[in-house]
């Protein structure tokens, strides 16, 4: 799953419907840290360069992660990626 998220930018909302399938795609050492409720995973890119995989949940909050949260999470992650792209460009220009 991590490899797929590093190949192509994407956001996954993990719910009870896909939890087992997604869990089987995670390394055993990582899967024990994810929520038993809905959660999000999204790749963060700076331009075309993968930077990180972000994780978010609402552990202990009524209702857990919903589609609304996924939309906002994607928006924030995309905005962060655009900012990182600009930083990388600025730093690369400074080195010349």
Residue pairs with C-beta under 8 A, 6 or more apart in sequence:
1 12
1 22
1 25
1 26
1 41
2 26
2 27
2 53
4 10
5 12
5 41
5 42
5 43
5 50
5 53
6 43
6 50
6 53
7 50
8 43
9 42
9 43
9 45
9 81
10 42
10 43
11 40
11 41
11 42
11 43
11 70
11 73
11 74
11 77
12 22
12 40
12 41
12 42
13 38
13 39
13 40
13 65
13 67
13 70
14 22
14 34
14 38
14 39
14 40
14 41
15 38
16 38
23 31
23 34
26 34
34 55
34 57
35 57
35 59
35 64
37 57
37 58
37 59
37 64
37 65
38 57
38 58
38 64
38 65
38 66
39 55
39 56
39 57
39 64
39 65
40 54
40 55
40 56
40 57
40 65
40 69
40 70
40 73
41 53
41 54
41 55
42 53
42 54
42 73
42 74
42 77
43 50
43 52
43 53
43 54
44 50
44 51
44 52
44 53
44 54
44 77
44 80
44 81
44 84
45 51
45 81
45 85
46 81
46 84
46 85
46 87
46 88
47 81
47 85
47 88
47 89
49 88
51 81
51 84
54 73
54 77
56 65
56 69
56 73
57 64
57 65
58 64
58 65
58 69
